[in-house]
Amino acid sequence: MNRFTQAGALLFILVLTLTVSGIILFAFYIPVFPDNYRYIINAPDDNPLYYLLRSIHHFAASLTVCAVVAHLVYVLVAKRARAKGMWLTWVSAVGLALFFSAQGITGLILPMDMVARSILQVFLDIIPGETARNAFAVNDAVPVGSTVVLLALHIVPVFVAGTALLLHFHRINMPRLWPSKGTSAGITIGLFLTAIFFPLNLAPIADFSILTGKLPFYWQFMTPLLFVTVAGPAFTLLVLLIGIAIAIYFIKSLGERFAVKPVELNLEKCVGCALCEADCPYGALSMTPAPLENHHPWLVELDEDLCAGCPVCVGSCGFGALSAPDRGITAINEETSAFLARATDPVIVYACKESYPSQKFPGDKSTLVVPLICAGQLPANQVALDYKRGAKAVIILSCKESACKSRLGSMFTRMRMFHLRKPWLRDKYRSGPLKLIADGGGTTDEIEQKIASVRKEFSNEPGDREYVSSETAWPVKTVSAALVTFVLILLFQWASDSYKVALIDKNRSQLVVTGEVFAETAITVKLGGTLLLNEKIAPDTPLGGSVFHKAFDIEPGQKETTIEVSTALSEKTVTLSMDHFLTGRVHTVIYDPRTNELNAAP
């Protein structure tokens, strides 16, 4: 059975949860440090709704990463992913996966706790120039503009991702955006219960005087950052670019070398009804104007690069213009015709091979089991023809509608056989009972039991059309989805709390020179004889002062640091011994313009 067919639909409800909760969180977010942290830490008492939604938002993001991975793996393994024209959908899917990972990282920065401090340092080491580093050099002087930029980095990409989402759906007809009601309700309940009883923990407030320390590691988001710290940003970027190039080549070659066979098209039988165009799950069929000598104004056109060979469209054609690869309607017709001509009280059983894979289908002198690539390939007029030739009953075994590998095959079969979608099976052509069993599979013995059961029902009472589905009841789906959601989130939290890492080298130190100038001041910083800074800093206004922050890395083993400050009135030099410096910390030297003194912060 197909366990991950609804992974894409799960993504939709999770993204919807992220969007709604994100909008509310944005309305309350304060882009000022440390007020943003204080608001979150006091939220349980001051704003319980904010506190609850913050946990739900984080947990939904973690589940989104799982759903993305499950969806990518399933589509890669499924043969439906091997159409040649699928590569653009794949590229957009990989782009969306990278987007969700990046969104998780930027989201972890916004609370401005020590986890955010650690992540920020990784990015500050990558970003060229000193502007960003200097902006986060001192605890009490983080510019509002910098926190606004961090907030924008989390929000603006959402709109860009919309374009990738459109590309992802560009060839999908009738995409299933919503999972079942029970599953949707279960996920929602699971998120709320986990947020209530096991809310998201918050690390201590960001301290920019500390460089490193072991902190909770959210592996679902922070794994790329760990790779950056170990391998370096340049090597990481190189690996990423090579990986993307290999992935694109692999995806394109997968479609070219291992693509499933497209459906076969016979234009001589096409009447231009356009039912196949409407039913194709992947948009591979379109209608084009027919030549003038043709009796019909339109003809169908097949894009083989987009065709996944499912073959749901075959069941929509009542004229035999479309045929499934390796299992054509002509061969099926000949097989059933020969059987009905010799059998007594014959029963025809059409069985989807996806539901009953690799089975030797049972049969006897009065029962013929016809394997199908998908139940959706069975035209209604084929069933009508079976009745006309003497079939006493027709049984169709298909996938569950929520787990159909062809996406729409099982649903369209039910609709066509029960007069809900053209071309449908008309009552006047049905001379015997019809039973559609959408239970999703079984062994050979189970097939025999189903056939025997149906024969017994038909012998006692002729019966009518009947649809039997073993879809799980919605209360069971709700409870199951809630439990799975609950357990997965607890595993995420356990992993992040149990496995703590330090993203920054523990032997690393930094020096920050900060102060305020009221007149043009020359600042010179020498580190072991190496000139790091020689800059003149002027006040922002003639009557006001200008605060400056300059951050520098200190190499291990450095003996001393010399800082020179010269103004129009005097010069001042201070030499700091490295013996007093601790690794893993940011050491601050403060310039006081009133006394023209340099003081090392404790």
LUMROGU-160957 format. One record per residue (C-alpha): residue number from 1; x negated, y negated, z negated. Coordinates in Angstrom, 1 decimal. Layout:
<atoms>
- vexnu; px; py; pz
- NUM; X; Y; Z;
...
</atoms>
This chain:
<atoms>
- vexnu; px; py; pz
- 1; 0.0; 0.0; 0.0;
- 2; -1.0; -3.6; 0.5;
- 3; -1.7; -5.0; -3.0;
- 4; -2.9; -8.4; -1.9;
- 5; -0.4; -9.4; 0.8;
- 6; 1.0; -12.2; -1.4;
- 7; -2.4; -13.7; -2.4;
- 8; -1.9; -16.5; 0.1;
- 9; 1.6; -17.2; -1.3;
- 10; 0.2; -17.2; -4.8;
- 11; -2.2; -19.9; -3.7;
- 12; 0.7; -22.1; -2.7;
- 13; 2.4; -22.0; -6.1;
- 14; -0.9; -22.5; -7.9;
- 15; -1.8; -25.4; -5.8;
- 16; 1.6; -26.9; -6.4;
- 17; 1.1; -26.5; -10.1;
- 18; -2.3; -28.2; -9.8;
- 19; -0.8; -31.1; -7.9;
- 20; 2.1; -31.7; -10.2;
- 21; 0.0; -31.4; -13.4;
- 22; -2.8; -33.4; -11.8;
- 23; -0.5; -36.3; -11.0;
- 24; 0.7; -36.5; -14.6;
- 25; -2.9; -36.2; -16.0;
- 26; -4.0; -39.0; -13.6;
- 27; -1.3; -41.3; -15.0;
- 28; -2.7; -40.9; -18.5;
- 29; -6.4; -40.8; -17.7;
- 30; -8.6; -43.6; -19.0;
- 31; -11.6; -44.2; -16.7;
- 32; -13.7; -45.7; -19.6;
- 33; -16.3; -43.9; -21.6;
- 34; -15.9; -42.9; -24.4;
- 35; -12.2; -43.8; -24.5;
- 36; -11.4; -41.0; -22.0;
- 37; -12.9; -38.4; -24.3;
- 38; -11.3; -39.8; -27.4;
- 39; -7.8; -39.8; -25.7;
- 40; -8.2; -36.1; -24.8;
- 41; -9.5; -35.1; -28.3;
- 42; -6.6; -36.9; -30.0;
- 43; -4.0; -35.7; -27.5;
- 44; -2.7; -32.8; -29.6;
- 45; -1.3; -35.3; -32.1;
- 46; -0.8; -38.4; -29.9;
- 47; 0.4; -36.8; -26.6;
- 48; 1.1; -33.1; -26.8;
- 49; 2.4; -33.0; -23.2;
- 50; -0.9; -34.3; -21.9;
- 51; -2.7; -31.7; -24.0;
- 52; -0.5; -28.9; -22.7;
- 53; -0.8; -29.9; -19.1;
- 54; -4.6; -30.3; -19.3;
- 55; -4.8; -26.6; -20.2;
- 56; -2.3; -25.6; -17.6;
- 57; -4.2; -27.6; -14.9;
- 58; -7.5; -25.9; -15.8;
- 59; -6.1; -22.4; -16.0;
- 60; -4.3; -22.8; -12.7;
- 61; -7.6; -23.9; -11.1;
- 62; -9.3; -20.7; -12.4;
- 63; -6.5; -18.5; -11.0;
- 64; -6.7; -20.4; -7.7;
- 65; -10.3; -19.3; -7.3;
- 66; -9.3; -15.6; -7.9;
- 67; -6.4; -15.9; -5.4;
- 68; -8.8; -17.4; -2.8;
- 69; -11.2; -14.6; -3.2;
- 70; -8.5; -11.9; -3.1;
- 71; -6.9; -13.5; 0.0;
- 72; -10.2; -13.7; 1.9;
- 73; -11.1; -10.1; 1.1;
- 74; -7.7; -8.8; 2.0;
- 75; -7.6; -10.7; 5.3;
- 76; -11.1; -9.6; 6.1;
- 77; -10.4; -6.0; 5.6;
- 78; -7.0; -6.0; 7.3;
- 79; -7.0; -5.4; 11.0;
- 80; -4.7; -8.4; 11.5;
- 81; -7.7; -10.6; 10.8;
- 82; -9.6; -9.4; 13.9;
- 83; -7.9; -11.4; 16.6;
- 84; -10.4; -13.4; 18.6;
- 85; -8.7; -16.7; 18.0;
- 86; -8.8; -16.2; 14.2;
- 87; -12.2; -17.8; 13.7;
- 88; -10.9; -21.4; 13.3;
- 89; -8.5; -20.1; 10.6;
- 90; -11.4; -18.4; 8.9;
- 91; -13.6; -21.5; 9.0;
- 92; -10.8; -23.6; 7.5;
- 93; -10.3; -20.9; 4.8;
- 94; -14.0; -20.9; 3.9;
- 95; -13.8; -24.7; 3.8;
- 96; -10.8; -24.6; 1.5;
- 97; -12.7; -22.1; -0.8;
- 98; -15.6; -24.5; -1.1;
- 99; -13.2; -27.3; -1.7;
- 100; -11.6; -25.5; -4.7;
- 101; -15.0; -24.8; -6.1;
- 102; -16.1; -28.4; -5.8;
- 103; -12.8; -29.6; -7.3;
- 104; -13.4; -27.4; -10.3;
- 105; -16.8; -29.0; -10.8;
- 106; -15.6; -32.6; -10.5;
- 107; -12.7; -31.7; -12.8;
- 108; -15.1; -30.5; -15.5;
- 109; -16.8; -33.9; -15.4;
- 110; -13.8; -36.0; -16.1;
- 111; -13.4; -35.3; -19.8;
- 112; -17.0; -36.6; -20.4;
- 113; -18.0; -34.0; -22.9;
- 114; -21.3; -32.2; -23.1;
- 115; -20.4; -29.8; -20.3;
- 116; -19.8; -32.9; -18.1;
- 117; -23.1; -34.3; -19.3;
- 118; -24.9; -31.2; -18.2;
- 119; -23.2; -31.1; -14.8;
- 120; -23.8; -34.8; -14.3;
- 121; -27.6; -34.3; -14.9;
- 122; -27.7; -31.7; -12.1;
- 123; -26.2; -34.2; -9.7;
- 124; -28.3; -37.1; -10.9;
- 125; -31.4; -35.1; -10.1;
- 126; -30.1; -34.5; -6.5;
- 127; -28.8; -38.0; -5.7;
- 128; -31.6; -40.1; -4.3;
- 129; -32.4; -43.5; -5.8;
- 130; -32.1; -44.7; -9.3;
- 131; -28.7; -46.3; -9.4;
- 132; -26.7; -43.3; -10.4;
- 133; -29.3; -42.2; -12.9;
- 134; -29.5; -45.6; -14.6;
- 135; -25.7; -45.7; -14.8;
- 136; -25.6; -42.7; -17.2;
- 137; -28.8; -43.6; -19.2;
- 138; -27.3; -45.0; -22.3;
- 139; -24.2; -43.9; -24.3;
- 140; -22.7; -47.3; -25.0;
- 141; -23.3; -48.7; -21.5;
- 142; -21.7; -46.4; -19.0;
- 143; -20.2; -48.6; -16.3;
- 144; -16.5; -48.4; -15.7;
- 145; -17.2; -48.3; -12.0;
- 146; -19.2; -45.1; -12.4;
- 147; -16.3; -43.3; -14.1;
- 148; -13.9; -44.6; -11.5;
- 149; -16.2; -43.1; -8.8;
- 150; -16.1; -39.7; -10.7;
- 151; -12.3; -39.9; -10.7;
- 152; -12.2; -40.7; -7.0;
- 153; -14.5; -37.7; -6.2;
- 154; -11.9; -35.5; -7.8;
- 155; -8.8; -37.1; -6.2;
- 156; -9.8; -38.2; -2.7;
- 157; -10.9; -34.7; -1.4;
- 158; -7.4; -33.5; -2.0;
- 159; -6.2; -35.6; 0.9;
- 160; -9.0; -34.3; 3.1;
- 161; -8.1; -30.8; 2.2;
- 162; -4.7; -31.3; 3.7;
- 163; -6.3; -31.4; 7.2;
- 164; -8.1; -28.1; 6.6;
- 165; -4.7; -26.7; 5.4;
- 166; -3.1; -27.7; 8.6;
- 167; -5.9; -26.0; 10.6;
- 168; -5.4; -22.9; 8.5;
- 169; -1.7; -22.7; 9.4;
- 170; -2.1; -23.8; 13.0;
- 171; -1.5; -20.3; 14.4;
- 172; 0.8; -18.9; 11.7;
- 173; 4.5; -18.6; 12.6;
- 174; 6.9; -18.8; 9.6;
- 175; 4.2; -18.7; 6.9;
- 176; 5.2; -17.3; 3.6;
- 177; 4.5; -20.1; 1.3;
- 178; 6.4; -18.8; -1.7;
- 179; 5.9; -15.5; -3.5;
- 180; 8.9; -13.7; -4.9;
- 181; 11.0; -15.6; -7.5;
- 182; 10.0; -13.1; -10.2;
- 183; 6.3; -13.6; -9.4;
- 184; 6.6; -17.4; -9.4;
- 185; 8.4; -17.4; -12.7;
- 186; 6.0; -15.0; -14.2;
- 187; 2.9; -17.1; -13.3;
- 188; 4.6; -20.2; -14.6;
- 189; 5.5; -18.6; -17.9;
- 190; 2.0; -17.1; -18.2;
- 191; 0.4; -20.4; -17.7;
- 192; 2.6; -22.1; -20.3;
- 193; 2.2; -19.3; -22.9;
- 194; -1.6; -19.3; -22.6;
- 195; -1.7; -23.1; -22.8;
- 196; 0.4; -23.1; -25.9;
- 197; -1.3; -20.3; -27.9;
- 198; -4.9; -20.5; -26.4;
- 199; -5.4; -24.1; -25.3;
- 200; -8.5; -25.1; -23.5;
- 201; -11.4; -26.0; -25.8;
- 202; -13.3; -29.3; -25.5;
- 203; -17.0; -29.5; -26.0;
- 204; -18.5; -32.3; -28.1;
- 205; -18.6; -35.8; -26.6;
- 206; -21.2; -36.5; -24.0;
- 207; -24.5; -37.6; -25.5;
- 208; -26.8; -39.1; -22.9;
- 209; -29.7; -39.0; -25.4;
- 210; -29.7; -35.2; -25.1;
- 211; -30.8; -33.5; -21.9;
- 212; -30.1; -29.8; -22.5;
- 213; -28.4; -27.3; -24.7;
- 214; -26.5; -24.1; -24.3;
- 215; -22.9; -24.8; -23.4;
- 216; -19.8; -22.9; -22.3;
- 217; -20.3; -21.7; -18.7;
- 218; -17.3; -21.7; -16.5;
- 219; -18.6; -19.2; -14.0;
- 220; -15.6; -19.6; -11.6;
- 221; -16.7; -23.2; -11.0;
- 222; -20.3; -23.6; -12.2;
- 223; -22.0; -20.7; -10.5;
- 224; -23.3; -22.8; -7.6;
- 225; -24.8; -25.3; -10.1;
- 226; -26.7; -22.5; -11.8;
- 227; -28.1; -21.6; -8.4;
- 228; -29.2; -25.2; -7.8;
- 229; -31.0; -25.4; -11.1;
- 230; -32.8; -22.1; -10.5;
- 231; -33.7; -22.4; -6.8;
- 232; -33.6; -26.1; -6.4;
- 233; -31.3; -28.3; -4.3;
- 234; -33.3; -28.2; -1.1;
- 235; -33.4; -24.4; -1.0;
- 236; -29.7; -24.2; -2.1;
- 237; -28.7; -26.4; 0.8;
- 238; -30.8; -24.4; 3.2;
- 239; -29.2; -21.1; 2.0;
- 240; -25.7; -22.7; 2.2;
- 241; -26.3; -23.9; 5.8;
- 242; -27.7; -20.5; 6.8;
- 243; -24.8; -18.8; 5.1;
- 244; -22.2; -20.9; 6.9;
- 245; -23.9; -20.3; 10.3;
- 246; -24.0; -16.5; 9.6;
- 247; -20.4; -16.5; 8.5;
- 248; -19.2; -18.3; 11.6;
- 249; -21.2; -16.0; 13.8;
- 250; -19.9; -12.9; 11.9;
- 251; -16.3; -14.1; 12.1;
- 252; -16.5; -14.8; 15.8;
- 253; -18.3; -11.5; 16.5;
- 254; -15.8; -9.6; 14.4;
- 255; -13.0; -10.8; 16.6;
- 256; -14.9; -10.2; 19.8;
- 257; -16.3; -6.7; 19.0;
- 258; -13.7; -5.2; 16.7;
- 259; -10.5; -7.0; 17.7;
- 260; -7.4; -5.0; 17.8;
- 261; -5.8; -4.4; 21.1;
- 262; -3.2; -7.0; 22.1;
- 263; 0.3; -6.1; 23.1;
- 264; 0.9; -5.2; 26.7;
- 265; 2.9; -7.5; 28.9;
- 266; 5.0; -6.6; 31.9;
- 267; 6.2; -9.9; 33.6;
- 268; 8.4; -8.0; 36.0;
- 269; 10.8; -7.1; 33.2;
- 270; 10.7; -10.5; 31.4;
- 271; 13.9; -12.6; 31.6;
- 272; 12.6; -15.6; 29.7;
- 273; 14.9; -15.3; 26.7;
- 274; 12.1; -16.6; 24.3;
- 275; 13.1; -14.3; 21.5;
- 276; 9.5; -12.9; 21.4;
- 277; 8.1; -16.4; 21.1;
- 278; 10.2; -17.0; 18.1;
- 279; 9.3; -13.7; 16.4;
- 280; 5.5; -13.6; 17.0;
- 281; 3.9; -14.0; 13.5;
- 282; 0.8; -15.5; 14.9;
- 283; 2.0; -17.8; 17.7;
- 284; 0.4; -15.8; 20.5;
- 285; 3.4; -16.0; 22.8;
- 286; 4.7; -19.0; 24.6;
- 287; 7.1; -19.7; 27.4;
- 288; 5.9; -21.2; 30.7;
- 289; 7.9; -22.2; 33.9;
- 290; 8.4; -19.3; 36.2;
- 291; 7.5; -19.4; 39.9;
- 292; 10.3; -20.7; 42.2;
- 293; 10.9; -17.2; 43.7;
- 294; 11.6; -15.8; 40.2;
- 295; 15.2; -15.1; 39.2;
- 296; 14.6; -16.6; 35.7;
- 297; 13.4; -20.1; 34.9;
- 298; 10.9; -19.1; 32.2;
- 299; 8.3; -16.4; 31.7;
- 300; 6.4; -15.4; 28.6;
- 301; 2.7; -16.0; 28.4;
- 302; 0.4; -14.1; 26.1;
- 303; -2.7; -15.6; 24.5;
- 304; -4.8; -12.4; 23.9;
- 305; -7.2; -14.3; 21.6;
- 306; -4.4; -15.1; 19.2;
- 307; -2.6; -11.7; 19.4;
- 308; -3.2; -9.5; 16.3;
- 309; -1.5; -6.5; 17.9;
- 310; 1.0; -6.2; 15.0;
- 311; 3.4; -5.6; 17.2;
- 312; 6.5; -7.4; 15.8;
- 313; 7.3; -9.1; 19.1;
- 314; 7.9; -5.7; 20.8;
- 315; 11.0; -5.2; 18.7;
- 316; 12.4; -8.6; 19.9;
- 317; 12.4; -7.6; 23.6;
- 318; 15.4; -5.7; 24.8;
- 319; 14.1; -5.4; 28.3;
- 320; 10.8; -3.6; 27.9;
- 321; 8.6; -6.5; 28.9;
- 322; 6.4; -6.0; 25.8;
- 323; 4.8; -2.8; 24.6;
- 324; 2.6; -1.9; 21.6;
- 325; -1.0; -0.9; 22.3;
- 326; -1.5; 2.9; 22.2;
- 327; 2.2; 3.3; 21.2;
- 328; 4.3; 2.0; 24.0;
- 329; 8.0; 2.0; 24.0;
- 330; 8.1; 4.2; 27.1;
- 331; 6.3; 7.0; 25.3;
- 332; 8.6; 6.7; 22.3;
- 333; 11.6; 6.7; 24.6;
- 334; 10.4; 9.8; 26.5;
- 335; 9.6; 11.6; 23.2;
- 336; 13.1; 10.9; 21.7;
- 337; 14.9; 11.7; 24.9;
- 338; 13.3; 15.1; 25.2;
- 339; 14.0; 15.9; 21.6;
- 340; 17.7; 14.8; 21.8;
- 341; 18.2; 16.9; 24.9;
- 342; 17.4; 20.2; 23.1;
- 343; 18.2; 19.6; 19.4;
- 344; 21.4; 20.4; 17.5;
- 345; 22.8; 17.7; 15.2;
- 346; 19.6; 15.7; 15.8;
- 347; 18.3; 13.0; 13.4;
- 348; 15.7; 10.5; 14.5;
- 349; 13.3; 9.2; 11.8;
- 350; 11.2; 6.1; 12.7;
- 351; 8.3; 5.8; 10.2;
- 352; 5.9; 2.9; 9.8;
- 353; 2.3; 4.3; 9.8;
- 354; 1.2; 1.5; 7.4;
- 355; 3.6; 2.8; 4.8;
- 356; 2.8; 6.5; 5.5;
- 357; -0.9; 6.5; 6.7;
- 358; -2.8; 9.6; 7.7;
- 359; 0.2; 11.9; 7.1;
- 360; 1.3; 14.9; 9.1;
- 361; 4.9; 13.9; 9.6;
- 362; 7.4; 16.7; 8.8;
- 363; 10.0; 17.7; 11.2;
- 364; 12.2; 20.6; 12.2;
- 365; 14.4; 21.7; 15.1;
- 366; 16.9; 19.1; 14.2;
- 367; 14.7; 16.3; 12.9;
- 368; 12.1; 14.2; 14.8;
- 369; 9.8; 11.8; 13.0;
- 370; 8.4; 9.1; 15.3;
- 371; 5.4; 7.2; 13.9;
- 372; 5.3; 3.5; 14.6;
- 373; 2.5; 1.0; 14.3;
- 374; 5.0; -1.2; 12.5;
- 375; 8.7; -0.9; 12.0;
- 376; 9.1; -4.3; 13.6;
- 377; 8.2; -2.8; 17.0;
- 378; 11.4; -0.8; 17.1;
- 379; 13.9; -2.6; 19.5;
- 380; 17.6; -2.4; 18.5;
- 381; 18.5; -1.1; 22.0;
- 382; 16.2; 1.9; 21.5;
- 383; 18.3; 2.9; 18.4;
- 384; 21.4; 2.3; 20.5;
- 385; 20.0; 4.5; 23.2;
- 386; 19.3; 7.3; 20.7;
- 387; 23.0; 7.3; 19.6;
- 388; 24.1; 7.3; 23.2;
- 389; 22.0; 10.4; 23.8;
- 390; 23.5; 12.3; 21.0;
- 391; 21.7; 11.3; 17.7;
- 392; 23.8; 12.0; 14.7;
- 393; 21.9; 9.6; 12.5;
- 394; 18.9; 7.3; 12.6;
- 395; 16.6; 6.7; 9.6;
- 396; 14.0; 3.9; 9.6;
- 397; 11.2; 4.1; 7.0;
- 398; 9.4; 0.8; 6.6;
- 399; 7.2; -1.2; 4.2;
- 400; 8.6; -3.4; 1.5;
- 401; 9.3; -6.8; 2.9;
- 402; 7.0; -8.4; 0.4;
- 403; 4.1; -6.1; 1.4;
- 404; 4.4; -5.8; 5.1;
- 405; 1.0; -5.9; 6.7;
- 406; 2.5; -7.5; 9.8;
- 407; 4.0; -10.1; 7.6;
- 408; 7.4; -10.2; 9.2;
- 409; 7.9; -6.7; 10.6;
- 410; 10.0; -5.2; 7.8;
- 411; 12.2; -8.2; 7.4;
- 412; 12.9; -8.6; 11.1;
- 413; 13.7; -4.9; 11.3;
- 414; 16.4; -5.2; 8.7;
- 415; 17.8; -8.4; 10.3;
- 416; 18.0; -6.8; 13.8;
- 417; 19.6; -3.6; 12.6;
- 418; 22.1; -5.4; 10.4;
- 419; 23.3; -8.0; 12.9;
- 420; 21.3; -10.9; 11.4;
- 421; 18.7; -11.7; 14.1;
- 422; 18.7; -11.2; 17.8;
- 423; 18.4; -8.8; 19.5;
- 424; 20.6; -7.0; 17.0;
- 425; 22.2; -3.6; 17.0;
- 426; 25.8; -3.9; 18.0;
- 427; 28.4; -1.7; 16.3;
- 428; 29.9; -0.5; 19.6;
- 429; 26.6; 1.2; 20.4;
- 430; 26.2; 2.9; 17.0;
- 431; 28.0; 6.2; 17.0;
- 432; 26.4; 7.5; 13.8;
- 433; 25.1; 6.4; 10.4;
- 434; 22.0; 4.2; 10.2;
- 435; 19.8; 4.1; 7.1;
- 436; 16.9; 1.7; 6.6;
- 437; 14.6; 2.7; 3.7;
- 438; 12.1; -0.1; 2.8;
- 439; 10.2; 1.6; -0.1;
- 440; 6.7; 1.1; 1.1;
- 441; 5.4; 4.6; 1.5;
- 442; 5.2; 8.2; 0.3;
- 443; 3.6; 11.6; 0.8;
- 444; 4.8; 14.3; 3.3;
- 445; 6.8; 15.9; 0.6;
- 446; 8.5; 12.7; -0.3;
- 447; 9.4; 12.1; 3.3;
- 448; 11.0; 15.5; 3.5;
- 449; 13.0; 14.8; 0.4;
- 450; 14.2; 11.5; 1.8;
- 451; 15.3; 13.1; 5.0;
- 452; 17.0; 16.0; 3.2;
- 453; 18.8; 13.5; 0.9;
- 454; 20.0; 11.4; 3.9;
- 455; 21.2; 14.5; 5.7;
- 456; 23.2; 15.6; 2.7;
- 457; 24.8; 12.1; 2.4;
- 458; 25.7; 12.1; 6.1;
- 459; 27.1; 15.6; 6.0;
- 460; 29.4; 14.7; 3.1;
- 461; 30.5; 11.4; 4.5;
- 462; 29.7; 9.8; 7.8;
- 463; 28.7; 6.6; 6.2;
- 464; 27.8; 3.3; 7.8;
- 465; 24.7; 1.2; 7.9;
- 466; 22.8; 1.2; 4.6;
- 467; 19.7; -0.6; 3.5;
- 468; 17.7; 0.8; 0.6;
- 469; 14.8; -1.2; -0.8;
- 470; 12.5; -0.2; -3.7;
- 471; 11.4; -3.8; -4.3;
- 472; 10.6; -4.3; -7.9;
- 473; 13.4; -5.9; -9.9;
- 474; 12.7; -9.6; -10.6;
- 475; 12.6; -9.2; -14.4;
- 476; 9.9; -6.6; -14.0;
- 477; 8.0; -8.8; -11.6;
- 478; 8.3; -11.8; -14.0;
- 479; 7.0; -9.9; -17.0;
- 480; 4.2; -8.2; -15.0;
- 481; 3.1; -11.5; -13.4;
- 482; 3.2; -13.3; -16.8;
- 483; 1.1; -10.5; -18.5;
- 484; -1.5; -10.5; -15.6;
- 485; -1.7; -14.3; -15.8;
- 486; -2.1; -14.2; -19.5;
- 487; -4.8; -11.6; -19.5;
- 488; -6.8; -13.1; -16.7;
- 489; -6.9; -16.5; -18.4;
- 490; -8.0; -15.0; -21.6;
- 491; -10.8; -13.2; -19.8;
- 492; -11.9; -16.5; -18.3;
- 493; -12.0; -18.1; -21.7;
- 494; -13.8; -15.2; -23.3;
- 495; -16.4; -15.3; -20.5;
- 496; -17.0; -19.0; -20.8;
- 497; -17.3; -18.9; -24.6;
- 498; -19.4; -15.8; -24.7;
- 499; -21.8; -16.6; -22.0;
- 500; -23.4; -19.9; -22.6;
- 501; -26.2; -21.4; -20.5;
- 502; -28.4; -24.5; -20.3;
- 503; -28.3; -26.0; -16.8;
- 504; -31.3; -28.2; -17.6;
- 505; -34.9; -27.1; -18.3;
- 506; -35.5; -27.0; -22.1;
- 507; -39.0; -28.3; -21.6;
- 508; -37.9; -31.4; -19.9;
- 509; -37.8; -35.0; -21.4;
- 510; -36.7; -38.4; -20.2;
- 511; -37.6; -42.0; -21.0;
- 512; -35.1; -44.8; -20.8;
- 513; -36.1; -48.4; -21.0;
- 514; -33.1; -50.6; -21.8;
- 515; -32.4; -54.1; -22.9;
- 516; -30.9; -57.5; -22.0;
- 517; -32.6; -60.4; -20.3;
- 518; -31.6; -64.1; -20.3;
- 519; -34.5; -65.2; -18.1;
- 520; -36.4; -63.6; -15.3;
- 521; -38.4; -60.8; -16.9;
- 522; -41.0; -58.6; -15.4;
- 523; -40.8; -55.0; -16.5;
- 524; -43.8; -52.6; -15.9;
- 525; -43.7; -48.9; -17.0;
- 526; -46.9; -46.8; -16.8;
- 527; -46.8; -43.1; -17.5;
- 528; -50.2; -41.7; -18.2;
- 529; -51.8; -44.2; -15.8;
- 530; -49.1; -43.7; -13.1;
- 531; -47.1; -46.8; -12.3;
- 532; -43.4; -45.9; -12.4;
- 533; -41.8; -49.3; -12.4;
- 534; -42.9; -52.8; -11.6;
- 535; -39.7; -54.9; -11.2;
- 536; -38.5; -58.4; -12.0;
- 537; -35.0; -58.5; -13.6;
- 538; -33.0; -61.7; -13.4;
- 539; -29.8; -62.4; -15.4;
- 540; -26.5; -62.1; -13.6;
- 541; -25.6; -65.8; -14.3;
- 542; -27.7; -68.8; -15.3;
- 543; -25.9; -69.0; -18.7;
- 544; -25.4; -65.3; -19.3;
- 545; -27.5; -62.2; -19.8;
- 546; -28.1; -59.1; -17.8;
- 547; -28.3; -55.6; -19.3;
- 548; -30.7; -53.2; -17.6;
- 549; -31.3; -49.5; -17.9;
- 550; -34.2; -47.7; -16.3;
- 551; -34.6; -43.9; -16.6;
- 552; -37.7; -41.8; -15.9;
- 553; -38.7; -38.2; -16.2;
- 554; -41.6; -37.3; -18.5;
- 555; -43.8; -34.5; -17.4;
- 556; -44.7; -31.9; -20.1;
- 557; -48.2; -32.5; -21.5;
- 558; -48.1; -36.3; -20.8;
- 559; -50.2; -38.0; -23.5;
- 560; -48.9; -41.5; -23.6;
- 561; -46.5; -44.1; -22.0;
- 562; -47.3; -47.7; -21.6;
- 563; -44.6; -50.3; -21.3;
- 564; -45.3; -53.9; -20.4;
- 565; -42.8; -56.7; -20.6;
- 566; -43.7; -60.2; -19.5;
- 567; -41.5; -63.3; -19.5;
- 568; -42.1; -66.9; -18.8;
- 569; -43.0; -67.3; -22.5;
- 570; -45.1; -64.3; -23.4;
- 571; -46.2; -60.8; -22.6;
- 572; -45.7; -57.7; -24.6;
- 573; -47.2; -54.2; -24.3;
- 574; -46.3; -51.1; -26.3;
- 575; -48.0; -47.7; -26.0;
- 576; -45.9; -44.7; -27.1;
- 577; -47.6; -41.5; -28.1;
- 578; -46.1; -38.4; -26.5;
- 579; -46.8; -36.4; -29.7;
- 580; -43.7; -38.0; -31.2;
- 581; -41.5; -37.0; -28.3;
- 582; -39.2; -33.9; -28.4;
- 583; -38.5; -31.8; -25.3;
- 584; -34.9; -31.7; -24.2;
- 585; -34.2; -35.2; -25.2;
- 586; -33.9; -38.7; -23.8;
- 587; -36.2; -41.1; -25.6;
- 588; -35.1; -44.7; -25.5;
- 589; -37.2; -47.9; -25.7;
- 590; -35.1; -51.1; -26.3;
- 591; -36.3; -54.5; -25.4;
- 592; -35.0; -57.3; -27.6;
- 593; -35.2; -60.7; -25.7;
- 594; -34.6; -62.7; -28.8;
- 595; -37.8; -61.5; -30.5;
- 596; -39.5; -60.3; -27.3;
- 597; -40.1; -57.0; -29.1;
- 598; -40.1; -53.4; -27.8;
- 599; -38.6; -50.8; -30.2;
- 600; -38.4; -47.0; -29.8;
- 601; -34.9; -45.8; -30.7;
- 602; -34.7; -43.2; -33.4;
</atoms>
